[in-house]
């Protein structure tokens, strides 16, 4: 979402999240991943991402947690 921290950190539609705070999403599962990404507003979460359509190796981005307003 445009108002979210992920957009501010440069996450784009189609990017794949591979790990959250160092834990592979394959270990967390869908619900566990959602719970790990959510958190107290003003804190950060580290995401290892693979850019959609890119040949570059995965990279880590730090995303600020913020309240999403729709």
Biopython code that builds the backbone (N, CA, C, O; Angstrom):
import numpy as np
from Bio.PDB.StructureBuilder import StructureBuilder

atoms = [
    (1, "UNK", "N", (0.842, -1.186, 0.000)),
    (1, "UNK", "CA", (0.000, 0.000, 0.000)),
    (1, "UNK", "C", (0.885, 1.247, 0.000)),
    (1, "UNK", "O", (1.936, 1.277, 0.641)),
    (2, "UNK", "N", (0.451, 2.254, -0.715)),
    (2, "UNK", "CA", (1.246, 3.474, -0.852)),
    (2, "UNK", "C", (1.563, 4.142, 0.479)),
    (2, "UNK", "O", (2.607, 4.777, 0.621)),
    (3, "UNK", "N", (0.671, 4.004, 1.455)),
    (3, "UNK", "CA", (0.893, 4.673, 2.738)),
    (3, "UNK", "C", (1.708, 3.828, 3.702)),
    (3, "UNK", "O", (1.987, 4.271, 4.816)),
    (4, "UNK", "N", (2.094, 2.635, 3.308)),
    (4, "UNK", "CA", (2.802, 1.727, 4.207)),
    (4, "UNK", "C", (4.304, 1.893, 4.195)),
    (4, "UNK", "O", (4.879, 2.520, 3.305)),
    (5, "UNK", "N", (4.919, 1.320, 5.200)),
    (5, "UNK", "CA", (6.366, 1.374, 5.320)),
    (5, "UNK", "C", (7.083, 0.609, 4.220)),
    (5, "UNK", "O", (8.186, 0.988, 3.824)),
    (6, "UNK", "N", (6.469, -0.473, 3.713)),
    (6, "UNK", "CA", (7.104, -1.270, 2.659)),
    (6, "UNK", "C", (7.295, -0.437, 1.387)),
    (6, "UNK", "O", (8.339, -0.516, 0.740)),
    (7, "UNK", "N", (6.296, 0.350, 1.037)),
    (7, "UNK", "CA", (6.419, 1.214, -0.146)),
    (7, "UNK", "C", (7.514, 2.248, 0.079)),
    (7, "UNK", "O", (8.299, 2.527, -0.827)),
    (8, "UNK", "N", (7.573, 2.810, 1.261)),
    (8, "UNK", "CA", (8.607, 3.791, 1.589)),
    (8, "UNK", "C", (10.005, 3.165, 1.503)),
    (8, "UNK", "O", (10.959, 3.828, 1.095)),
    (9, "UNK", "N", (10.123, 1.898, 1.884)),
    (9, "UNK", "CA", (11.419, 1.214, 1.866)),
    (9, "UNK", "C", (11.788, 0.707, 0.475)),
    (9, "UNK", "O", (12.902, 0.225, 0.268)),
    (10, "UNK", "N", (10.863, 0.811, -0.481)),
    (10, "UNK", "CA", (11.168, 0.435, -1.853)),
    (10, "UNK", "C", (10.642, -0.913, -2.293)),
    (10, "UNK", "O", (10.952, -1.354, -3.399)),
    (11, "UNK", "N", (9.853, -1.586, -1.464)),
    (11, "UNK", "CA", (9.248, -2.850, -1.862)),
    (11, "UNK", "C", (8.267, -2.581, -2.992)),
    (11, "UNK", "O", (7.493, -1.626, -2.937)),
    (12, "UNK", "N", (8.300, -3.432, -4.024)),
    (12, "UNK", "CA", (7.462, -3.225, -5.198)),
    (12, "UNK", "C", (6.545, -4.426, -5.411)),
    (12, "UNK", "O", (6.845, -5.530, -4.957)),
    (13, "UNK", "N", (5.422, -4.207, -6.107)),
    (13, "UNK", "CA", (4.534, -5.328, -6.419)),
    (13, "UNK", "C", (5.311, -6.422, -7.166)),
    (13, "UNK", "O", (6.073, -6.135, -8.089)),
    (14, "UNK", "N", (5.107, -7.665, -6.757)),
    (14, "UNK", "CA", (5.775, -8.792, -7.397)),
    (14, "UNK", "C", (7.058, -9.216, -6.711)),
    (14, "UNK", "O", (7.570, -10.301, -6.987)),
    (15, "UNK", "N", (7.600, -8.377, -5.810)),
    (15, "UNK", "CA", (8.797, -8.770, -5.076)),
    (15, "UNK", "C", (8.460, -9.955, -4.171)),
    (15, "UNK", "O", (7.368, -10.018, -3.605)),
    (16, "UNK", "N", (9.387, -10.880, -4.038)),
    (16, "UNK", "CA", (9.183, -12.058, -3.188)),
    (16, "UNK", "C", (9.908, -11.856, -1.862)),
    (16, "UNK", "O", (11.095, -11.531, -1.842)),
    (17, "UNK", "N", (9.194, -12.050, -0.760)),
    (17, "UNK", "CA", (9.799, -12.001, 0.566)),
    (17, "UNK", "C", (10.298, -13.408, 0.877)),
    (17, "UNK", "O", (9.518, -14.359, 0.918)),
    (18, "UNK", "N", (11.593, -13.528, 1.094)),
    (18, "UNK", "CA", (12.213, -14.833, 1.338)),
    (18, "UNK", "C", (12.434, -15.115, 2.821)),
    (18, "UNK", "O", (12.367, -16.265, 3.256)),
    (19, "UNK", "N", (12.700, -14.051, 3.602)),
    (19, "UNK", "CA", (12.939, -14.207, 5.037)),
    (19, "UNK", "C", (12.506, -12.952, 5.761)),
    (19, "UNK", "O", (12.539, -11.853, 5.208)),
    (20, "UNK", "N", (12.097, -13.132, 7.016)),
    (20, "UNK", "CA", (11.657, -12.025, 7.858)),
    (20, "UNK", "C", (12.493, -12.067, 9.131)),
    (20, "UNK", "O", (12.461, -13.052, 9.869)),
    (21, "UNK", "N", (13.233, -11.010, 9.383)),
    (21, "UNK", "CA", (14.149, -10.954, 10.528)),
    (21, "UNK", "C", (15.033, -12.194, 10.577)),
    (21, "UNK", "O", (15.291, -12.741, 11.649)),
    (22, "UNK", "N", (15.497, -12.634, 9.400)),
    (22, "UNK", "CA", (16.426, -13.755, 9.316)),
    (22, "UNK", "C", (15.807, -15.140, 9.299)),
    (22, "UNK", "O", (16.518, -16.128, 9.118)),
    (23, "UNK", "N", (14.493, -15.231, 9.483)),
    (23, "UNK", "CA", (13.821, -16.527, 9.480)),
    (23, "UNK", "C", (13.158, -16.747, 8.130)),
    (23, "UNK", "O", (12.346, -15.923, 7.710)),
    (24, "UNK", "N", (13.485, -17.848, 7.431)),
    (24, "UNK", "CA", (12.866, -18.111, 6.130)),
    (24, "UNK", "C", (11.343, -18.217, 6.241)),
    (24, "UNK", "O", (10.816, -18.803, 7.187)),
    (25, "UNK", "N", (10.651, -17.643, 5.265)),
    (25, "UNK", "CA", (9.188, -17.700, 5.290)),
    (25, "UNK", "C", (8.687, -19.140, 5.162)),
    (25, "UNK", "O", (7.565, -19.440, 5.571)),
    (26, "UNK", "N", (9.500, -20.029, 4.603)),
    (26, "UNK", "CA", (9.099, -21.432, 4.510)),
    (26, "UNK", "C", (8.961, -22.057, 5.893)),
    (26, "UNK", "O", (8.188, -22.999, 6.074)),
    (27, "UNK", "N", (9.703, -21.543, 6.868)),
    (27, "UNK", "CA", (9.576, -22.029, 8.249)),
    (27, "UNK", "C", (8.402, -21.371, 8.967)),
    (27, "UNK", "O", (7.781, -21.983, 9.836)),
    (28, "UNK", "N", (8.099, -20.135, 8.609)),
    (28, "UNK", "CA", (7.042, -19.380, 9.293)),
    (28, "UNK", "C", (5.651, -19.718, 8.785)),
    (28, "UNK", "O", (4.686, -19.680, 9.549)),
    (29, "UNK", "N", (5.534, -20.050, 7.499)),
    (29, "UNK", "CA", (4.216, -20.233, 6.897)),
    (29, "UNK", "C", (3.561, -18.888, 6.668)),
    (29, "UNK", "O", (4.096, -17.847, 7.050)),
    (30, "UNK", "N", (2.388, -18.919, 6.036)),
    (30, "UNK", "CA", (1.701, -17.674, 5.692)),
    (30, "UNK", "C", (1.321, -16.881, 6.936)),
    (30, "UNK", "O", (1.690, -15.713, 7.061)),
    (31, "UNK", "N", (0.586, -17.505, 7.859)),
    (31, "UNK", "CA", (0.111, -16.794, 9.044)),
    (31, "UNK", "C", (1.270, -16.332, 9.916)),
    (31, "UNK", "O", (1.249, -15.219, 10.442)),
    (32, "UNK", "N", (2.277, -17.179, 10.069)),
    (32, "UNK", "CA", (3.443, -16.803, 10.863)),
    (32, "UNK", "C", (4.188, -15.631, 10.256)),
    (32, "UNK", "O", (4.712, -14.782, 10.976)),
    (33, "UNK", "N", (4.239, -15.582, 8.926)),
    (33, "UNK", "CA", (4.901, -14.468, 8.241)),
    (33, "UNK", "C", (4.154, -13.173, 8.490)),
    (33, "UNK", "O", (4.761, -12.143, 8.778)),
    (34, "UNK", "N", (2.834, -13.226, 8.378)),
    (34, "UNK", "CA", (2.007, -12.030, 8.636)),
    (34, "UNK", "C", (2.236, -11.541, 10.069)),
    (34, "UNK", "O", (2.413, -10.345, 10.302)),
    (35, "UNK", "N", (2.231, -12.469, 11.018)),
    (35, "UNK", "CA", (2.415, -12.089, 12.420)),
    (35, "UNK", "C", (3.798, -11.495, 12.659)),
    (35, "UNK", "O", (3.940, -10.569, 13.458)),
    (36, "UNK", "N", (4.819, -12.014, 11.980)),
    (36, "UNK", "CA", (6.180, -11.526, 12.158)),
    (36, "UNK", "C", (6.352, -10.140, 11.535)),
    (36, "UNK", "O", (7.102, -9.313, 12.054)),
    (37, "UNK", "N", (5.659, -9.888, 10.424)),
    (37, "UNK", "CA", (5.764, -8.573, 9.773)),
    (37, "UNK", "C", (5.034, -7.505, 10.580)),
    (37, "UNK", "O", (5.520, -6.382, 10.715)),
    (38, "UNK", "N", (3.877, -7.853, 11.111)),
    (38, "UNK", "CA", (3.134, -6.891, 11.926)),
    (38, "UNK", "C", (3.876, -6.656, 13.230)),
    (38, "UNK", "O", (4.584, -7.533, 13.725)),
    (39, "UNK", "N", (3.707, -5.482, 13.770)),
    (39, "UNK", "CA", (4.359, -5.179, 15.038)),
    (39, "UNK", "C", (4.035, -3.769, 15.477)),
    (39, "UNK", "O", (3.192, -3.091, 14.890)),
    (40, "UNK", "N", (4.703, -3.352, 16.493)),
    (40, "UNK", "CA", (4.468, -2.041, 17.073)),
    (40, "UNK", "C", (4.880, -0.946, 16.100)),
    (40, "UNK", "O", (5.982, -0.953, 15.552)),
    (41, "UNK", "N", (3.969, -0.012, 15.903)),
    (41, "UNK", "CA", (4.250, 1.127, 15.027)),
    (41, "UNK", "C", (5.506, 1.844, 15.509)),
    (41, "UNK", "O", (5.677, 2.086, 16.704)),
    (42, "UNK", "N", (6.382, 2.180, 14.565)),
    (42, "UNK", "CA", (7.620, 2.867, 14.896)),
    (42, "UNK", "C", (8.825, 1.944, 14.993)),
    (42, "UNK", "O", (9.966, 2.408, 14.998)),
    (43, "UNK", "N", (8.575, 0.621, 15.071)),
    (43, "UNK", "CA", (9.683, -0.326, 15.050)),
    (43, "UNK", "C", (9.957, -0.714, 13.597)),
    (43, "UNK", "O", (9.254, -0.268, 12.691)),
    (44, "UNK", "N", (10.969, -1.538, 13.380)),
    (44, "UNK", "CA", (11.310, -1.956, 12.025)),
    (44, "UNK", "C", (11.315, -3.477, 11.921)),
    (44, "UNK", "O", (11.397, -4.189, 12.922)),
    (45, "UNK", "N", (11.225, -3.950, 10.687)),
    (45, "UNK", "CA", (11.331, -5.376, 10.393)),
    (45, "UNK", "C", (12.269, -5.514, 9.191)),
    (45, "UNK", "O", (12.215, -4.720, 8.252)),
    (46, "UNK", "N", (13.121, -6.528, 9.238)),
    (46, "UNK", "CA", (14.080, -6.762, 8.162)),
    (46, "UNK", "C", (13.523, -7.843, 7.224)),
    (46, "UNK", "O", (13.152, -8.931, 7.664)),
    (47, "UNK", "N", (13.473, -7.525, 5.934)),
    (47, "UNK", "CA", (12.957, -8.459, 4.937)),
    (47, "UNK", "C", (14.045, -8.779, 3.924)),
    (47, "UNK", "O", (14.698, -7.874, 3.403)),
    (48, "UNK", "N", (14.243, -10.057, 3.645)),
    (48, "UNK", "CA", (15.119, -10.482, 2.566)),
    (48, "UNK", "C", (14.223, -10.664, 1.355)),
    (48, "UNK", "O", (13.309, -11.489, 1.374)),
    (49, "UNK", "N", (14.477, -9.901, 0.304)),
    (49, "UNK", "CA", (13.595, -9.933, -0.860)),
    (49, "UNK", "C", (14.349, -10.291, -2.134)),
    (49, "UNK", "O", (15.548, -10.050, -2.274)),
    (50, "UNK", "N", (13.594, -10.873, -3.051)),
    (50, "UNK", "CA", (14.074, -11.074, -4.415)),
    (50, "UNK", "C", (13.213, -10.182, -5.287)),
    (50, "UNK", "O", (11.992, -10.328, -5.339)),
    (51, "UNK", "N", (13.872, -9.253, -5.974)),
    (51, "UNK", "CA", (13.177, -8.281, -6.816)),
    (51, "UNK", "C", (12.530, -8.991, -8.000)),
    (51, "UNK", "O", (13.162, -9.823, -8.651)),
    (52, "UNK", "N", (11.287, -8.668, -8.275)),
    (52, "UNK", "CA", (10.539, -9.260, -9.389)),
    (52, "UNK", "C", (11.246, -8.976, -10.706)),
    (52, "UNK", "O", (11.551, -7.824, -11.014)),
    (53, "UNK", "N", (11.508, -10.024, -11.482)),
    (53, "UNK", "CA", (12.099, -9.871, -12.801)),
    (53, "UNK", "C", (13.576, -9.526, -12.814)),
    (53, "UNK", "O", (14.116, -9.173, -13.863)),
    (54, "UNK", "N", (14.242, -9.620, -11.670)),
    (54, "UNK", "CA", (15.648, -9.242, -11.586)),
    (54, "UNK", "C", (16.538, -10.476, -11.465)),
    (54, "UNK", "O", (16.143, -11.487, -10.885)),
    (55, "UNK", "N", (17.723, -10.378, -12.012)),
    (55, "UNK", "CA", (18.726, -11.433, -11.901)),
    (55, "UNK", "C", (19.652, -11.197, -10.703)),
    (55, "UNK", "O", (20.509, -12.031, -10.411)),
    (56, "UNK", "N", (19.485, -10.077, -10.019)),
    (56, "UNK", "CA", (20.329, -9.741, -8.875)),
    (56, "UNK", "C", (20.072, -10.708, -7.726)),
    (56, "UNK", "O", (18.978, -11.259, -7.606)),
    (57, "UNK", "N", (21.078, -10.913, -6.881)),
    (57, "UNK", "CA", (20.861, -11.763, -5.700)),
    (57, "UNK", "C", (19.870, -11.097, -4.742)),
    (57, "UNK", "O", (19.689, -9.880, -4.785)),
    (58, "UNK", "N", (19.230, -11.891, -3.877)),
    (58, "UNK", "CA", (18.310, -11.301, -2.900)),
    (58, "UNK", "C", (19.018, -10.240, -2.067)),
    (58, "UNK", "O", (20.228, -10.303, -1.848)),
    (59, "UNK", "N", (18.240, -9.267, -1.611)),
    (59, "UNK", "CA", (18.815, -8.212, -0.778)),
    (59, "UNK", "C", (17.922, -7.952, 0.421)),
    (59, "UNK", "O", (16.719, -8.213, 0.397)),
    (60, "UNK", "N", (18.534, -7.439, 1.455)),
    (60, "UNK", "CA", (17.814, -7.153, 2.690)),
    (60, "UNK", "C", (17.385, -5.694, 2.705)),
    (60, "UNK", "O", (18.163, -4.801, 2.370)),
    (61, "UNK", "N", (16.137, -5.464, 3.097)),
    (61, "UNK", "CA", (15.664, -4.104, 3.296)),
    (61, "UNK", "C", (15.049, -4.009, 4.690)),
    (61, "UNK", "O", (14.482, -4.977, 5.197)),
    (62, "UNK", "N", (15.164, -2.863, 5.286)),
    (62, "UNK", "CA", (14.582, -2.616, 6.600)),
    (62, "UNK", "C", (13.345, -1.760, 6.392)),
    (62, "UNK", "O", (13.399, -0.686, 5.792)),
    (63, "UNK", "N", (12.230, -2.262, 6.900)),
    (63, "UNK", "CA", (10.939, -1.623, 6.678)),
    (63, "UNK", "C", (10.405, -1.062, 7.999)),
    (63, "UNK", "O", (10.311, -1.788, 8.989)),
    (64, "UNK", "N", (10.054, 0.231, 8.015)),
    (64, "UNK", "CA", (9.453, 0.783, 9.234)),
    (64, "UNK", "C", (7.996, 0.315, 9.344)),
    (64, "UNK", "O", (7.247, 0.333, 8.367)),
    (65, "UNK", "N", (7.624, -0.094, 10.532)),
    (65, "UNK", "CA", (6.222, -0.479, 10.759)),
    (65, "UNK", "C", (5.424, 0.799, 11.012)),
    (65, "UNK", "O", (5.828, 1.672, 11.781)),
    (66, "UNK", "N", (4.288, 0.875, 10.343)),
    (66, "UNK", "CA", (3.417, 2.024, 10.555)),
    (66, "UNK", "C", (1.967, 1.595, 10.365)),
    (66, "UNK", "O", (1.669, 0.565, 9.760)),
    (67, "UNK", "N", (1.100, 2.405, 10.892)),
    (67, "UNK", "CA", (-0.331, 2.152, 10.756)),
    (67, "UNK", "C", (-0.733, 2.377, 9.312)),
    (67, "UNK", "O", (-0.370, 3.388, 8.712)),
    (68, "UNK", "N", (-1.478, 1.443, 8.755)),
    (68, "UNK", "CA", (-1.959, 1.541, 7.375)),
    (68, "UNK", "C", (-3.339, 2.186, 7.400)),
    (68, "UNK", "O", (-4.244, 1.716, 8.091)),
    (69, "UNK", "N", (-3.490, 3.267, 6.640)),
    (69, "UNK", "CA", (-4.813, 3.891, 6.525)),
    (69, "UNK", "C", (-5.310, 3.711, 5.108)),
    (69, "UNK", "O", (-4.601, 4.001, 4.145)),
    (70, "UNK", "N", (-6.524, 3.233, 4.988)),
    (70, "UNK", "CA", (-7.080, 2.963, 3.657)),
    (70, "UNK", "C", (-8.161, 3.948, 3.323)),
    (70, "UNK", "O", (-8.746, 3.879, 2.242)),
]
sb = StructureBuilder()
sb.init_structure("model")
sb.init_model(0)
sb.init_chain("A")
sb.init_seg("    ")
for serial, (resi, resn, name, xyz) in enumerate(atoms, 1):
    if name == "N":
        sb.init_residue(resn, " ", resi, " ")
    sb.init_atom(name, np.array(xyz, "f"), 0.0, 1.0, " ", f" {name:<3s}", serial, name[0])
structure = sb.get_structure()
